[in-house]
Amino acid sequence: MRHRNRRIALLVAALLTAAVAAFAPTLVSNADDFTAQAVSHKSPFNCNKTFYANNWIGTPAHNPAKSIDWQTYGSDAINGENVRATAAGTAYFYNEGSTSYGRWVKVVHSDGTSTRYAHLATQVKAPGSSMSVSQGTIIGTVGSTGGSNAPHLHYEQRNASGTVVSPVVEGVSVPQGTKKAITSTNGCSGGGNPYTPGEVCGSGYSQINQHALGTVGAIFLMYNASNGYNCVVTLKYTSVGTASAVSSTLQVEGGTVTKDSGNFSYYAGPVKKSAPNTCVKWGGSVGSTTWTSGWSHCG
């Protein structure tokens, strides 16, 4: 009897192990979807342009799944529109002629994730070239090259493993089976502000991330690879040249928050801290609009 009970217990344990294993791929997939959003993405179009982001399901199936097609919205035709990098990184330019993506660009971002922009009419660099881009850098124009039936922009967000994930653009998630009209804040930076984050932080700093505060400003995270220092700057895009409330914050994991805040005419910061191989939280505000990141950029 004892041997029989033991065999039953072993069988139950085996079944439970198999059940857990069966669910494991789903858990990993959900985690991939989440981690791919560590870099904040804007729409790939000019400031205030509104187009449909269509993550469609049909026959034939959209390939790859979870990618979106940006399409005309209302009377504003998408053909020929500027295509901008949705986040900073290194852009690589390709041309597959009349097949597949046609003319396309891949941008690899600071956290190892990437975005793809396909069926372009034109590219700012020749195929085989690469260039460093900021969020909003123009990389080409919308067209219908490759395996395309009509002008549109095929767009993908991929995690660090190369898997396509459900995109999040301008803070809006676009899961499979949805079609959403999204207005771009890309290329809105400036707002008459004569300063750039690079000028404020100083020589040696490069942008690794950016977060828009609606249309009133933007927060920039910069990094100096030569000394391991981070730098945060908040630029105003409203009441530029007039003193008004603005702030920048930076915290290194294990340390306290450093903040520069007050009534400034153009920007708050620079807030600088040494953080080589250490996670940071960064943020800021313009008026009543505020934002702070989670722990990020740990490398």
N, C-alpha and C positions, 0 to 999 in steps of 0.2 A: 504493500500500500504506500509506504514511504517513497519507494522508487517511482511509482506511478505519479504521486503528487509532485515529485521533483521534475519528472518529464513534462508535466503540465505547466509548471512554473517556468521552465526553460522555453517552452513553446510560446507562452504569453510574452516573455521578455523579447524573444526574437521578433514577434509580431509588432511589438511596440517600437523596437529599433527600426524595423522596416518602414513603419508609419512616419517616424520622425524623419528618416532619410527622404521619403517621398515628398515631404513639405519643404525640405531644405532649399531646393532651387528657387522656389517662390520667394523665400525670405531673402536670398541673395539678390534676386532681381529687384525687389523693392528697395533694398539698401543701395543698389547701383543707381536707381532713379533718384534717390535722395542726395547721395554724395556728389552727383554730377552738377548739382546746383550751387556748389561752393563758390563759384564765380557768378556774379550777377550779370545778366544779359539784358541789353536793350533791343528794341526792334532794329532790323537791319536797314532802315530807311531814313530819309531826311527828317529833321525836326517837324513835328505836327502832322506828318503824313499818316493816313489811316488806311490799312489794307487788311484783308481777311487772312488769318492764319488757319489753314484747313488741314487738320490731321485726319484724313479721310480713311474710311474702310469701305472696300467695294470689290468688284470684279472687273479687271484683274486687280489683285491686291497691290497696295502702295508698297514700293520697295525702296529702301528698307522700311519695315513697320516702325511706327512712332515718329517718322520724319514728317515735316509739314510742308505744304505748298502755300506760298504767299500769293494771293490772287487779288485782282481788281476789286475795289470796294466803291460802290456808288459810281459817280461820274469820273473819278480819278483813275485813269488807266495806269496799270503798273509797268507796262512795257517801256523800257528806256530809263526807268528810275535808277538813281544812284543806289548801290549796295554798299552798306557800311559794316565794318566789323562790329559784332554785337558785344564783344569784350576784348580787352587787350591781349596781345600774344605775338606769335610769329606766324606770318601768312606764307603759305606755299601755293604756287600757281601751276595749274595743270590744263591740258587740252586733250580730250579724247575724241575730237572731231565730231562726226555725225552719230556717235554711239553714246550710250550711257549718260554720264553727267555733262558731256560736251565740254564747254569751257567752265572750269570750276576752281574754287579756292578752299583750302583747308587752313584754319587758324588753330594753332595749338596754344592753349592758355597756361597760366602760371602753375595751376594745380594738376597738369597732365591731361585735363579734359580737352575736348576739341569741338569745333563747329565746322560745318561744310555748307558751301553756297554754290549751287549748280545751275546749269543751263544759261550761263551768263552770255550776254552779247559782246561785251568787252571786258578786258582786265587791265589793271593799271601797271602790271608787270608782265613780261613775257613768260610763257610756260617754261618751267624749270627754274624760275627765279624764286627768291624768298625776300621778305622784308619784315621788319618789326612794325607792329601796328598798335595804336591806342584804340580804346573804345571809340567808335565813330569814324575811324579812318576809312576813306572810300577805297574799295578794293575792285570795283567793277560796276557794270550796269546790268539791269534785268533784260533777259532775252529769251530765246527758245532753242538754243543749240543742243546737240546730242539727241537723246531719245525723248523729245518733248513735242507735244501737239499744239501748244499755244504758249504765248509768253507768260512766264511766272517764275518765281524764285523757289527752288527746292532747297530746304534748310534742315539741317540736322544738328542735334546736340548729342555728343558721345562722351561716355565716362572715360576714366583713365585706362580702362581695359579695352576701349574701342567699341563698346556696345552702345547702340543707339538707345536713348532714353526719352521719355516724354518731356518735351521742352517747356521751359518756363521763361517767358519774355516779358519785360516791363512788369515783373511781379505777377504775371498772369500765367497760370498753367494751362496747357493745351493738350489734354489727354486724347487718346485715340477716339475717333467717332465724334469729335467736336470741331466746330468752325466758329472762330471768334474774331470780331473786328477789334484791332489793337492799334492805338495811336502811338507813334514813335516820339520818344524824347531824345533820341540819338542825334547828335549834331547840334543840340540846343545849347551845349556848353558854350560859355562866352557871355552871352546876355549883356554885352557891352563891357564886361570885366576885362581890363587890360592885362591882367596877370594870369600866368599859368602855374600849375602846381610845381612844375620843374623850377621855375624862377623863384618861387617862394621857398622851396626846400633847399635849393642850391645845387652846385655842381656835383655830379656823381650819382644823383638819384634818378631812378626810373620808375614809372608807374606800374604797379602790380595789380591794382584793383580800383574800382570807382563805384560809388553809389549815388544815384540821383535823388535829390530831395524834391520830388515833383518837378516844378518849373522854377522854384525859388533859389536853387543852388545845387551843389554837388560836393561830396566828400571824396577825397583822393588819398589812397594809401600808396606811398612811395617807398623805395628800398635802395640802399646804397650797398652794393655787393662787396665793395672794397673794405668797409668797416663794420658791416652788420647792423647798421642803424636803420630803423623805420622812421618814416616821417608822415604825419597826417596834416592835411590842409583842407579847409572848407572854403570854397569860393561862392560868393553871392552872385545870383543872376537877377536879383530884384533890389530896388533901391540902391543900385550901384553908384558909388561916389557919395552916398549919404550914410552917416553913421546909424547903424541899426544892429539888433541883436544877432550874433553869430558865434559859433563855438566849434572847437575841435577837441577830440579826446583820444588818448592812446593808453592802453594798459598792457604790460607784458605779464604773461602768466606767472603767478607767484608774487607779483608786485602790485602797487597801488595805481589808481587812475591819475594820469596827468592831463590837465585841462587848460585850454586857453579860451576864454570867453569874455565877451564884452560887447560894446557898441562900436563896430568897426565899419569902415567905408567899403572895403573890398573883400577881405578874407579874415579867417581866424587861423592861427598857427604861425609858423610851423611848430608842431609838437613832435619832438624827436626822442627816441629811446633805442638803446642797444638791445637787439633781440635775435642774435644768430641762433638758428635751430631751435627757436622758442615760439610758442603760439602767442598771438596778440589779439586783443579786441580793439577795434577802432570805430570811431563814429563822429557825430557832430550835429549841428543844428543851424537852421536859418529861421529866425522868428520862432514860431510855435511848431515848426516842422522839424522833427528830430529822428535820429536813427543810430543804432549801435549794432555792430556785427556780433556774431558768436565768436568763439575761439577759432582762429583760422591762420593760414599762412605760417604753418609751424616749422617749415623747412628753412 
